[in-house]
Amino acid sequence: MKVVVTGGAGFIGGHLCEYLAKQGHEVVVIDNRYPYYDNGRKERRLDNLSRYANVQLNKVDLLDREGIKTIFQDGPYDALVHLAAVPGVPYSFEQPEEYIKNNITGTLHVLELAGEAQIPHVIFGSSSSVYGDQEGPLKEIDAVGQVVSPYAASKVSGEAYAHMYQHRYGFQLSILRFFTVYGPEGRPDMAIQKFIERAQAGLPIDVYGKGTSRDYTYIDDIIMGIYQTLLYAKGNEVYNLGSNSPVTLEELINELKLHYPAIEINEKPYRMGDVKHTWADIDKAREQLGFTPAYSFREGLKRTIDWLNRTR
């Protein structure tokens, strides 16, 4: 396959591009190195990808319509995996215009140009945040638009545009809703990565509200889910990709204490936009894609800690 991946320098994108390259596929990366966090991490991922002869790297902003068009016209391509987005809930309240500009307008450009270039299969990377603050397990039909952050609103908008452009151009559309992805090379603002790094440095960790839980999903499981979507998805569908096994905040802290017994906890109130629980019903992805998470939370956390220990 020849696959375009937007956001290929990001956490999920970097892992996906390397996996595709190792499988012998041709990968075309589009990434503008948006400085949401230290770009050193993104540059390291790009340096790693540059080792593969079947990976082409492009520094292009999704707001640069002509730049994207030039790349898309250099096909034909078998698929587009659109992962590029400004992430994060707290920052979306501080700079909501950035999410409109990058996550909505940028997505509009990508989808329209993919349609014009006749890319046959478009995969849109969405988020569990589209479910809002609901109890789980959540099926794909449970997203009703009642979101609680600008970030989540931008993802709902992206899904809506994806459906609209699918209707206009007729490409196959797969929407993947990722549930709290973690693992080696994880984003530094995500809880697990931040907690481990602070614990390693002997610093206290801040936890926002008790009684919460997250459907933490190890990065390798997410990558396999995307790959299975490329191979096996039929028609136009929405899929949850999660572990189907939520972990409470208290369970997360107890697991961390097995590795860092002296860890200190600072309890803080809930942050605006944070939901209390996430829990993916993955029956549809299991039945239609063969998606079955391979990593327990304990194993995934250990692998993440081991990787961080090796890179210190």
C-alpha positions as CSV (number, residue, x, y, z in Angstrom):
1,M,0.0,0.0,0.0
2,K,0.9,3.6,-0.4
3,V,-0.5,5.6,2.5
4,V,-0.5,9.3,3.4
5,V,-0.4,9.9,7.2
6,T,-1.0,13.4,8.5
7,G,0.4,14.1,11.9
8,G,3.2,11.5,11.3
9,A,5.5,13.2,13.8
10,G,3.0,12.8,16.6
11,F,2.7,10.1,19.2
12,I,0.3,7.8,17.4
13,G,1.4,9.0,13.9
14,G,5.1,8.2,14.6
15,H,4.3,4.7,15.8
16,L,2.0,4.1,12.9
17,C,4.4,5.3,10.2
18,E,7.2,3.1,11.6
19,Y,4.9,0.1,11.7
20,L,3.7,0.6,8.1
21,A,7.3,1.1,6.9
22,K,8.4,-2.1,8.6
23,Q,5.6,-4.0,6.9
24,G,7.0,-2.8,3.6
25,H,4.3,-0.1,2.7
26,E,5.2,3.2,1.2
27,V,4.4,6.0,3.7
28,V,4.1,9.7,2.9
29,V,4.2,11.9,6.1
30,I,2.6,15.3,6.4
31,D,3.4,17.2,9.6
32,N,3.9,20.9,10.5
33,R,5.6,20.2,13.8
34,Y,2.9,22.2,15.8
35,P,4.6,23.3,19.1
36,Y,1.9,22.0,21.4
37,Y,4.8,20.4,23.4
38,D,8.5,20.2,23.0
39,N,9.3,19.7,19.3
40,G,12.4,17.7,20.3
41,R,10.2,14.6,20.7
42,K,8.7,15.1,17.2
43,E,12.1,15.7,15.7
44,R,13.4,12.4,17.2
45,R,10.4,10.6,15.7
46,L,11.1,12.1,12.3
47,D,14.8,11.3,12.6
48,N,13.8,7.7,13.3
49,L,11.5,7.6,10.3
50,S,14.1,9.1,8.0
51,R,16.0,5.8,8.3
52,Y,13.4,4.1,6.1
53,A,13.8,4.4,2.4
54,N,10.0,3.8,1.9
55,V,9.1,6.9,4.1
56,Q,8.8,10.4,2.6
57,L,8.7,13.3,5.1
58,N,6.9,16.6,4.3
59,K,6.8,19.6,6.5
60,V,3.5,21.1,5.5
61,D,0.8,22.9,7.4
62,L,-2.7,21.7,6.8
63,L,-3.8,25.3,6.4
64,D,-1.5,25.4,3.3
65,R,-4.1,24.1,0.9
66,E,-1.8,24.2,-2.2
67,G,1.0,22.4,-0.3
68,I,-1.3,19.5,0.6
69,K,-2.8,19.5,-2.9
70,T,0.7,19.0,-4.4
71,I,1.4,16.0,-2.2
72,F,-2.0,14.4,-2.8
73,Q,-1.5,14.8,-6.6
74,D,1.7,12.8,-6.3
75,G,-0.3,9.6,-6.1
76,P,-2.1,7.4,-6.6
77,Y,-2.6,6.5,-2.9
78,D,-4.4,3.5,-1.4
79,A,-5.4,5.3,1.8
80,L,-5.2,8.5,3.9
81,V,-4.9,8.3,7.7
82,H,-5.7,11.7,9.1
83,L,-4.2,12.0,12.6
84,A,-3.0,15.6,12.6
85,A,-4.7,17.7,15.3
86,V,-4.0,20.0,18.1
87,P,-4.7,17.8,21.2
88,G,-5.5,18.4,24.8
89,V,-8.5,19.6,26.7
90,P,-7.2,22.3,29.1
91,Y,-5.4,24.1,26.3
92,S,-8.5,24.1,24.2
93,F,-10.2,26.4,26.7
94,E,-7.3,28.8,26.6
95,Q,-7.0,28.9,22.8
96,P,-10.2,27.6,21.2
97,E,-9.4,29.4,18.0
98,E,-6.4,27.2,17.5
99,Y,-8.7,24.2,17.5
100,I,-11.1,25.7,15.0
101,K,-8.2,26.7,12.7
102,N,-6.2,23.5,12.9
103,N,-8.7,20.7,13.8
104,I,-11.6,22.0,11.7
105,T,-10.3,24.1,8.9
106,G,-7.2,21.9,8.5
107,T,-9.4,18.8,8.4
108,L,-11.7,20.4,5.9
109,H,-8.7,21.0,3.5
110,V,-7.5,17.4,3.9
111,L,-10.8,15.8,3.3
112,E,-11.7,17.9,0.3
113,L,-8.3,17.5,-1.3
114,A,-8.4,13.7,-0.6
115,G,-11.7,13.6,-2.4
116,E,-10.4,15.5,-5.4
117,A,-7.3,13.3,-5.6
118,Q,-9.6,10.2,-5.5
119,I,-7.9,8.6,-2.5
120,P,-10.2,5.5,-2.1
121,H,-10.1,5.1,1.7
122,V,-10.0,7.9,4.3
123,I,-9.4,7.0,8.0
124,F,-10.2,9.9,10.4
125,G,-8.6,9.7,13.8
126,S,-11.2,10.9,16.3
127,S,-11.4,10.7,20.1
128,S,-13.4,9.3,23.0
129,S,-14.1,12.9,24.0
130,V,-16.9,13.0,21.4
131,Y,-19.0,11.0,23.9
132,G,-19.0,13.8,26.5
133,D,-19.4,12.9,30.2
134,Q,-21.3,9.7,30.0
135,E,-21.2,6.3,31.8
136,G,-19.9,3.4,29.8
137,P,-19.4,1.0,28.2
138,L,-20.1,3.3,25.2
139,K,-21.2,2.1,21.8
140,E,-20.5,4.1,18.7
141,I,-24.1,5.2,18.5
142,D,-23.8,6.8,21.9
143,A,-22.1,10.0,20.6
144,V,-24.9,12.5,20.6
145,G,-22.9,15.8,20.3
146,Q,-23.1,16.8,24.0
147,V,-19.4,17.5,24.4
148,V,-17.7,19.4,27.3
149,S,-14.6,21.0,25.7
150,P,-13.5,22.9,22.6
151,Y,-11.2,20.0,21.8
152,A,-14.1,17.5,21.8
153,A,-16.2,19.9,19.8
154,S,-13.5,20.1,17.1
155,K,-13.5,16.3,16.9
156,V,-17.3,16.1,16.5
157,S,-17.0,18.8,13.8
158,G,-14.2,16.8,12.1
159,E,-16.4,13.7,12.0
160,A,-19.3,15.6,10.6
161,Y,-17.1,17.0,7.8
162,A,-15.8,13.5,7.1
163,H,-19.3,12.2,6.6
164,M,-20.2,15.2,4.4
165,Y,-17.1,14.8,2.1
166,Q,-17.6,11.0,1.9
167,H,-21.1,11.7,0.6
168,R,-19.7,14.3,-1.9
169,Y,-16.8,12.2,-3.2
170,G,-17.7,8.6,-2.5
171,F,-14.5,7.5,-0.8
172,Q,-14.6,4.8,1.8
173,L,-14.7,6.4,5.3
174,S,-13.5,4.8,8.6
175,I,-13.8,6.9,11.8
176,L,-11.7,5.6,14.7
177,R,-12.4,6.9,18.2
178,F,-9.2,6.4,20.3
179,F,-9.5,5.9,24.1
180,T,-6.7,7.4,26.2
181,V,-3.6,6.1,24.4
182,Y,-0.4,5.7,26.3
183,G,3.0,4.0,25.9
184,P,6.6,4.7,24.9
185,E,7.0,8.2,23.3
186,G,3.7,9.3,24.8
187,R,2.7,12.9,24.9
188,P,4.2,14.7,27.9
189,D,0.8,16.3,28.9
190,M,-0.9,12.9,29.3
191,A,-1.4,11.6,32.8
192,I,0.6,8.4,32.6
193,Q,3.6,9.9,30.9
194,K,3.6,12.9,33.2
195,F,3.1,10.9,36.3
196,I,6.0,8.5,35.5
197,E,8.4,11.3,34.5
198,R,7.7,13.2,37.7
199,A,8.0,10.1,39.9
200,Q,11.3,9.3,38.3
201,A,12.5,12.8,39.2
202,G,11.2,12.5,42.8
203,L,8.5,15.1,42.3
204,P,4.9,14.9,43.5
205,I,2.1,14.3,41.0
206,D,-1.1,16.3,40.7
207,V,-4.3,14.4,40.4
208,Y,-7.5,16.2,39.5
209,G,-10.6,14.8,41.3
210,K,-11.2,11.3,42.9
211,G,-13.4,8.6,41.6
212,T,-12.4,8.9,37.9
213,S,-11.5,6.2,35.5
214,R,-10.0,5.9,32.0
215,D,-10.0,3.2,29.3
216,Y,-6.2,3.3,29.0
217,T,-5.2,1.7,25.7
218,Y,-1.6,0.7,24.9
219,I,-0.1,2.3,21.8
220,D,0.7,-1.0,20.1
221,D,-3.0,-2.0,20.3
222,I,-4.0,1.3,18.7
223,I,-1.6,0.8,15.9
224,M,-2.8,-2.7,15.2
225,G,-6.4,-1.4,15.2
226,I,-5.5,1.2,12.6
227,Y,-3.7,-1.4,10.5
228,Q,-6.6,-3.8,10.7
229,T,-8.9,-0.9,9.6
230,L,-6.6,-0.4,6.5
231,L,-6.8,-4.1,5.7
232,Y,-10.3,-5.2,6.7
233,A,-12.8,-2.3,7.0
234,K,-15.7,-2.4,4.7
235,G,-18.1,0.4,3.8
236,N,-18.4,3.6,5.9
237,E,-18.2,2.9,9.6
238,V,-17.2,4.3,13.0
239,Y,-15.2,2.2,15.4
240,N,-14.1,2.5,19.0
241,L,-10.5,1.5,19.6
242,G,-10.0,1.0,23.4
243,S,-9.0,-1.6,25.9
244,N,-12.6,-2.2,27.1
245,S,-11.1,-2.3,30.6
246,P,-11.2,1.0,32.5
247,V,-8.7,1.8,35.2
248,T,-9.6,4.0,38.1
249,L,-7.3,6.8,39.3
250,E,-6.8,4.9,42.5
251,E,-5.8,1.7,40.6
252,L,-3.4,3.8,38.5
253,I,-1.7,5.2,41.5
254,N,-1.4,1.8,43.2
255,E,0.3,0.4,40.1
256,L,2.7,3.3,40.0
257,K,3.5,2.7,43.7
258,L,4.7,-0.8,42.8
259,H,7.5,0.9,40.8
260,Y,7.9,4.2,42.8
261,P,6.9,3.5,46.5
262,A,7.8,7.0,47.6
263,I,5.5,8.7,45.1
264,E,3.7,11.8,46.6
265,I,0.2,12.8,45.5
266,N,-1.3,16.3,45.4
267,E,-5.1,16.2,45.2
268,K,-6.7,19.0,43.2
269,P,-10.2,19.7,42.1
270,Y,-11.7,18.7,38.8
271,R,-10.5,20.6,35.8
272,M,-13.0,22.1,33.4
273,G,-13.7,19.8,30.4
274,D,-12.4,16.6,32.1
275,V,-14.9,13.8,32.0
276,K,-15.3,11.4,35.0
277,H,-15.1,8.1,33.1
278,T,-14.3,6.6,29.7
279,W,-15.1,3.1,28.7
280,A,-15.1,1.7,25.2
281,D,-17.5,-0.9,23.9
282,I,-15.3,-2.6,21.2
283,D,-17.6,-5.3,20.0
284,K,-18.0,-3.7,16.6
285,A,-14.2,-3.4,16.0
286,R,-13.7,-6.9,17.3
287,E,-16.4,-8.4,15.0
288,Q,-15.7,-6.4,11.9
289,L,-11.9,-5.8,12.1
290,G,-10.7,-8.6,14.3
291,F,-9.5,-6.0,16.8
292,T,-8.5,-7.6,20.2
293,P,-6.3,-5.6,22.6
294,A,-3.2,-7.6,23.4
295,Y,-1.8,-5.7,26.4
296,S,-3.1,-5.5,29.9
297,F,-2.8,-2.2,31.7
298,R,-0.1,-3.6,34.0
299,E,2.0,-4.9,31.1
300,G,1.6,-1.7,29.1
301,L,2.5,0.5,32.1
302,K,5.6,-1.7,32.8
303,R,6.7,-1.4,29.1
304,T,6.3,2.4,29.3
305,I,8.3,2.6,32.5
306,D,11.0,0.4,31.0
307,W,11.3,2.5,27.9
308,L,11.5,5.7,29.9
309,N,14.3,4.1,32.1
310,R,16.2,3.2,29.0
311,T,16.0,6.8,27.6
312,R,16.8,8.7,30.7
